């Protein structure tokens, strides 16, 4: 963890520490304090005859108590280094160990006159310490001098190693006070003998809202576990307004009875006791996750903005689900994007599958990524690791191979711009019995004006292919089904794109709605078929509404670009024109709906069907004045498209 400097970083071999003189200043975040416990255990074992005093906040003291690692506690009541120093002087400490990283903590022990002061030389406090450790930093170019991600367990253990401690077991540790068991049984007797597994959900996070998963998804997960396992589900939140509101949202969204600790608050000791009997804990990346690990529980942890390396414990009964989208990890308490993609990319199905593996003692993998990892196998050539062998066997290992590739079916149409080409071919993926169909889109020297237009609409200077790749990833993260991108790449000169490409899998077992509508649209609309048709229209409207709720617009939302699968799922394809308008968002929304309206065959969709679609989309049971205005705009736009097609001798679908 620390730089190898023989003169300044070697462990102390001849420690002069005597009795009654060790002060250990613990970090303030609850999770960090728990991550300290392996180092605290090592220090206690090494300095058996010394009296060790812990200085900590009330919260940290409550979570670490009872403790076998110290002899007494000093409570940290304020952050003023001068008043803290005055308090410490009364105890005549001769050695201070700083696990807290602040400048104020180093100043306080310096002002207290403690002769030996060990800690990390960061936060401009090196001159205040007598013995310094230096955390590793990223190279200046790569990370602008930021600290290199490393487990905080190792970070704290490095201090123990410096002091000459030999026992460096990494296991987290917390103890339970027997009296808290009685308190828990009096407040929540229903959790002591549940008929199914006891599951605790931790949906908050003191770090900030960027770590929080959707309340609705937590509620759906709870419902799935109750239905499948007859689980007793407890919602555990901190006693403050934001987390109380989160708990309220989860409970109100659930069809099942959940135990809300915001309504039945527990002491920290009672909360630890509750965690100690849980069969499973599902948690954001926050302090209570470490309580669960320290007490040996099975844990599913959801990661978004923070790098999991920082809090890694290598715990064998944990499954980490990581929202590994392009902008993560950012380490920001509040997401500054229009959508919170890192956490949104984690689906309810991922969490339920992880819960199933742990509850059924069948953990298959310790880490689950919400997005496939792309590796750069050659310059600007990125590929999903699972498809590397298959594309290599097809002769595709670099961008030059892509633009010389011709062993495929050419799908390029006569009306397609000359710089664009589309190919279809088969690849053989290891461990799959049949070949997989993929599509390749290539962009060769797009005109400068086209690129400038795309930069304006997409608000960044990226290639044609990357815009499509990026849109697919972000829509998938938001719950919109899209073709699976497996490779992309781009080349550019000083300013403009020269070439780019994207390769995607064919949507499995699905067909565009332009080519084939569900069987319920065949023949007369009677009884069961009529019910199925109505249900299909509602599902289609809900899908397009959900797409627009991402603030994206398609600009080409005809039935040809909406696929419907045998599983009943809708997919959105041809994402090259998808974008997020800053201005005229309503106008592009109406254009999308008009394109759906226009391309829906008149022989299959009646006026009643179209009205049902709109009412579902608008979420209304009756038309309002503004709804009528929107419908008029949609019809006017569709008629405008019809006049254009008639002029060019093309059929008008909705008029059929």
N, C-alpha and C positions, 0 to 999 in steps of 0.2 A: 504494500500500500504506500509506503514512504520511500523517498529517494535513498539510494544506498550511498551514504556519506560516512565512511568509517570513523571520522573524527567527531561528527556531530550527531550521528544517528545510531550508534551501536548501543545495545542494551546496557543498562547499569549493572556492573558485576559486583560492586562492593557497596551496596546500599547502606547508608548510615541512618536510615529511618529508625527511630526509637519509639517507645510507647507514647500513646495519647497525642499523636501529632499529625495524623493523616486527615486532610480534608479532601473530599471528593465532591466536586460541583457537577451535578447532573444536568443534562440538557432539558429544556423546558417542554418540547413536544412530547406527548405521552408515548407515541410510537418510537421516537428516538431513545427515550429512557429505557424502554423494553429491549431495544436493540443493543443497549449497553450491558445487559445482564451477563453475557459471556465474559466480558472484560471485568465486570465487578466480581464475578465468581473467581476469576484468575487472581485478582488482587487480594481477595480475602484469603485464598489458599496460600498465597506466597507470604503475606504478612500476617501470620496466624496470631502473633503475640501483640500486635498493635491494635490500638483503638481507632476505628475508622468511623468518621462522621460524614454523613451525606447531607449536602446542602441542595434543597430542591423546592419546587413549588408544591402547594398543597395537592394539586392534581397528581403530580409525579409521585409524591409520597403515598398517596392513597392507592395508586395502582401497583407500586412496588412493595407495599406492606401487606402482610408481614414479610420481612427480609432476613435472610441469614448471612447477608453480605456486609452488614455494618453493625456498629454498636449503638449509635444514636443518630438522631435527625436534627437538623437545623432547618427551619422553614423559611423560605424566601418570600418575604411579604411585599417587597417593592423592588424596583429596578435601579434605584439610585446607588451608584457605586460607592459614594462617600458614606452613606448610612450603613451599607452592607459592610464596608471596611471597618467601621467603628464596632459593629457587632462581632466581626471575626477577631478583632484584636483581643477581646475578652477571653478568647479560648486558647491563645498562645500556640497556634498551629505552627509547626516548623516545615510542613510539606503540604503542598496543594496540587491536586490532580484536576485539571480542567477538561471535562468532557463537553462543557458548554463552549461554543465557539465565538462568543461576542467579545468586542473590545471592552465593554463595561465590566465583564467578569474578570478579565486579566487586570484591568485597572484596580478593581476592588481588592484583589489578593495582593497586588503590589502595594497599595496604600495601607493594607492591613499589616504590612511588614513581615509577611510569611517568607522565610529565607529561601526555600526551594519551591520553584513554581514550574510545573511541566504542562505542556499543552501544544496545540498546533499553532504555528506562526502564520496566522492569517488575520484578516480584519485589522491590519496595521498594529498588531499587538506584540510583535516579536521582541521589541526592546523591553517589554514588561515581564518577559518570561526568562527564567534562568536556564531552562532546558527546553529545546524546541524540536518539534517534528514538522516536516513539510509535506503536505499532501501533494500528490502528483497533479500536474496540470496538463491540459491538452496542448499540443504545439500551437504556437501563436497563430499560424495561418489557418489551422483546422478549427480551433475553438476559441480564438482570441483570448487565450490565457485562462479559459474557464477550467474548473476542476475536472479532472478525468473521472467519469462515473465509476464507482467502486462500492462494494457493499459496506454499509455503515457498521456492520458487525466487525468486519476486518479493520475498518477505520478506527474503531474504539479499541479493538484488541491490540492494535499496533502500540498504543500507549502502555498497555499491560506488558507487552513484550519489551518495550523500552526499559520498564522498571525491573526487568529480570524475571518476570513471571514465566513459568514453564507450562502450566496447564492452560491451554487455549482452545478448549472444546467450544464449538460454535452454537450449541443448543441454547435457545432462549429459555428463560425460567421465570415463573411466577408461582407464588404460594397462595393457598386459600385459607382464610381464617374460619374455623368451625362455626363461630357465632353467626357468620354471614349466611350459612346454610339455613339456620332457623329463620333469619330475616326474610330470605327468599321464599321459604315455604309458607310463611304467613302472608306475604304479598301476592305471590303467584303460585298457588298450590297446583294449578292445572298443568304446570310445566314439569312437575316431578314424576308423574307416571303417565306420559302420553301414550296413546294407542299406537301411534306411528312414530317416525323419527322427529326429533326436535330440531327445527331449522331456525337459525337466527339470520336475519337480513340486516345489514348495516348500510343504509342508503345515503348517509351524509358524508361530511369531510371538512375538518377544520381548515384545511389548506385553502379551500375555495370551491366555487361551483364547477370549475373545470374538471374536477375529479368525479363528479356525480353522474351516475347512470340514470336513465329515464325512470321516473316514478311509475309510469304506466308499464314499462317492461318489468320492473320489480314486482308489480302487482300481478302481471301475467305469469311470471316465474313462480310466484307463491301459489297461484291458482293451479298451475300444472303439478307442483309437488304435492299439494293437498289432494288433488284428484287421483294422482297415480300412487302415492305412498301413504295417504291419510296422515300427512305431516301436520304437526303443530308448528305454526309459523309465528315468530316473534319479530317485530320491527323495533330495532334498537337505534335510538337517536340521542344526541346530546340535548340537555335541557335548555335549549335556546330557540328563539323564534323561527329561524330559517329551517332548522332540522325538524322542529315540531310541524311545520307546514308540509315538509316532504313526507313525514309519516302520515299526516292527514290525507294527502293526495293518494298515497299508496292504498291506504285502507278504504278510501271512498271509491277507488277504481277497482277494488277487488270484489268478486262475487261471493267470497268466502269470509268467514270470521278470522281476523288476524288480531294478535295481541300487540297492542301499541304501547310501548314503554313511555311514550310522551304522556300517556294518561295514567300510567302506573310506574312512576319513577323509582329507580333503585339506587342505592348507594353504590360507590365503586366496588366495594367488597362484595355486595350482593350481585352486581353485574358480572364480576369475575366468576362467582359461583355459578351463575346462570350459564356463562360460556363454558364452564368446565364440564357441564352435563350435556352440551349440545352435540347432536350427531353430525351437524353440518353448519358452517358459517359461510354466508355469501356476502362479500363485502367490497365496497370501493377500496381504493388504495389509501387506507386511513388507519389511525391508531388501533381501534378494536381488532383489526386483522391480526396485529401482533399479539394481542391478548389471546386470541384463538390459537395461534401457533405456539405460544409459550405454554399453553395448557394442553397441547397435544391433540387439538381438534382437527377435523377434516375441513379444508378451507378452499373456497373458490374466490379468487381475487380479480377484480376488474381494473385494468390499467389503461390510462389515456394519456394525460399530459406529462406524466413523470416517468423517467426511465426506470424500469423494474430493477436494474442492476443496483441502484442505491439502497434498496431494502431487501436484497436477496438474502435468504437464509438457507437455501438448498434444502427446504423442508419437504420430506417425502410424501406428506399427505396434503399437499397444496396443488391446485391447478391454477395457473395464471392465464387469464385471457387478456390479450394485449391489442388495443386499438392502434395498430401500426400503420396509420395513414401517413401521407407524405409530410405533413407539418408536425407530426409527433416524433419524439417528445419535445415539447416546447417549454415545460416547467413554469407555465403561467397560471396563476390562481384563477384567472377569468379568461375564457376563450374570446379572442377578438375577431373571430371569423363569423360569417353570417349563419353558419351551422356548425354545431359542435361534433365534428365528424369522428374524432378519435373514439369518443364514447358511443356515439350513434352507430358506429360500424360494428359494435358488439351486439349480436342478435340474442333474442330470448332463447332461441334454439341452441346456440352455443353454450349459454349458461346452464340450461336444463340438461344438456348432454354431459357437461362436466359434473353437474350435481349427481346425475345418474351413475357415472363412473365411480365416484367416491362413495355414494351410498351403497352401491353394489360391490364395493371392494375390487374394482376393476379399472384402476387408473391406467390409461393407455399412454398419455403424454403429459408432461409437466407444464408445457407451454402451448397455448393455442393462439394463433395469430388471426385477427379478424380479416386481414388482407394477406394475400399471397406475397411472399418475399420475392422481389425481382433482383437478380444479380447482373452485374455488368461483365459479360464474358469477353467482350472486345470493346474497343473505343465507341462509346455512345450506343452500344447494342445491349439492350436490357431484356432479360428473359425470366419467366417464372421457372424456378429451379426444377420443378417437376417435369417441365417440357424440354429441358436442355438436351437430353439425349435424342428425343424424337425429332427436334428441329435440326440437330446436328446430322442425323442420319439422312435428312432431306437436303443436306448441303447448305444449311442456313446457320452460319456462325458469325457473320458480320454484316454490316450494312451493304457492302459491295456485293455479297452473295444475294441479298434480298433484291437488289435492283437488276441483277443479271438472271434471276430465277425465272424460268419459263416452263417448268414441269408441272403445269397446273391448268385448270380450266379458266379461260379468260372471260370475266363477267363484265368487262368494260362496255358500256352502251355508247351509241353514236352521239347522244346528247351530253355525254360526260365531258367535262373540261379536259383539254389535252394533257395537262400536267398531272391528272389523276388516273390511276388504274386500279382494277380490282381483280383478284384471283381467288380461285377455290381449289383446295387440294386436300389430300388425306395424309395424316401422320399416324405412326404406330407408337402408342405410349406403353412403356413397360408395365406388365402385370394387368393389362387390359386385353380382353379376348378379341375385340374388334377395333378397326381403325377409327379415328376421330376426324371429322370434317372441320377444316378451319378456313377462315377467309383472311386474305391479306389486302390491305389498302396501302397504296404507295402514292406519295406526293413528290414529284420531280420538278424542282425549280418553280415553285408557285410564283405567279406574278407579284411584284412588289405591292401594287395597289390592293391585291387580295390579302396579302399578309398584313398590311396596315389596317385594313378593315377588320380583320380577325383580332388584331391586337386591341383595337378599340372596343370590340364587342366582348372580348374575354378579359379585358383589363390587365393583360400581361403579355410579354413578348416570348411566346413559346411557339413551337411548330404546329402545323396543321394536325399531324398525327397525335401529338401529345395532348392537344385540346380534347380529342375524342377519348383517348386513354384516361385522362384526368376526369372527364365527365362521367365515364363508366364507373370509375372507382368511387367517386363521390355519390353518385346516385345509388350504387349498390350499398354503400355505407348507410344511406338514408332509407334503405328498405325498398328501393325500386329495382326490380329485376332487369338486368342488362346482359348482353353477351359477355362471356368471360374473356378478358384480354390476357394473352399469354406472352406477348413480346411487343416491344416498341423500340424505336430509336430515331435519332435525328442528327443531321449534320448542318452546320451553318458557317457562314463566313463572319466577318467582323460584326455585321449587323443583321443580315437576313438569313432565313432558312434556305438551304440548298436542296436537301432531300430529307424525307421522314417517312416512317411507315408504322403501322400497327397491325398485329395479327390477333384475331379473336376466334374463339371456338364457336361452332354453330350452336344455336340454342337447341337444347336436347328435346326431342319429342314435341316439337311445337311448329306451328305454321302461321304465316301472316294472315290477319283477318281479311285482307283483300283477296287472298287465294281461297281461303276456307273458313267459313263460319261454323260454329258448333252444330251438331246434328239436329238440335232442337229447332233450327231455322229452316229445316227441310220440311216441306209439306204444310198442311194447315196447322194453325196455332190452336190446338185443342188441349184442354185439360193439363196433363202433366207437361207436355211440351211448352205450353203457354207459361206455366210456372217456371220452367227452366229458362225460358227466354227472358222473362222478367228478372230473374236472379242474375243472369249473365249481364244484362244492361246495368243493373245496380253495381255489380262487381267492376265493370268497365269504367263507369263513372267514378267510382271510389278510387280506382287505380290512377286515373288521370288527375283527379283532385289531389291525391297524395303527391303525384309528380309536381304539380304546380305549387304545392305547399313547400317544396324545397327551394322555391323562387327561381327555378330553372324554367325556360321556355324552349320549345323544340324547333319551331319555325318550319317544320315539315311533318306535322303530326297527322298524317293520313293513315288509314287502316293498313296500308302496305308496311308501315313501320311499327305496328303493334302486333306482337305475336301472342298466340294463346296456346298453352300446352295441355297435354293430356292430364296433367296433374291439377288443372284448373288455375294455373298461374298465368299472369300477364307479363310480357317482356317488352321493353322499349329498345328498338335498334336504330341504327344509322344516326349516331350521336354527333356527327361532325358539325351539325348546325345548332346543337344545343348550347345555350348560353344563359347568362343571368343579366337581364337588362337593368340598368340603373334608372333609366328614364323610360317612359311609355310601357311600363310593365303590364298595365291593364290592356293596352292595345295588343300586345303580343299574346296575352292570355286569350283574348277574343279570337285572334287569328288561329291559335291552336284548336280551340273548340270548333271554329268554323270549318277547319280542315277535317276534323273528325265527322262533323255533320255532313260535309260535302261528299266525303268518300264512303259514307254508309249507304248501301244500295237501297233505293226506294222500294224495291220489290220485297225486301226483307224487314225494313224498319218503318213502322207507321209513324204518324204524327204523335200518337200516344206514347210510342216507344221513345221518341226523341224528347218528349216532354218529361218522361220518367227519368231519362238520362240527365237532363238539366236539373231537375228538382233534387236528384240525389247528389249531383255535383255541388249544387248551391247549399245543400243541407237544409232545405225548406219543405214544408208541407203544403204551402200555398204561395202563389206568385205575389211578389211585391212590385211596386212601381219600378224600382231599379232593376229587378229581374226581367221585367218586360222590356226595358230599354236594352239590356244585354242581349236578350233573345233577338230583338230587331237588328242589332248590330251583327250578330252571328249570321242571321239569314241574309242580310244585305251583303256581307262578305262572301258567303257561299254563292250567292247569285252573281256577284262580280267575278268569281272564279269560273262560274258556269259560262258566262258570256265570253270569257277569254278562251275557254276550251272549245266552245261552239265555233268561234271565229277560226280556230285552227283545225277544225274537223274532228275533234275528239268527243267521245261520249261523256255525258254528265251523270255520274253514278247516282246521286241522291234524287235525280228526277226520274229514275227508272221505275 
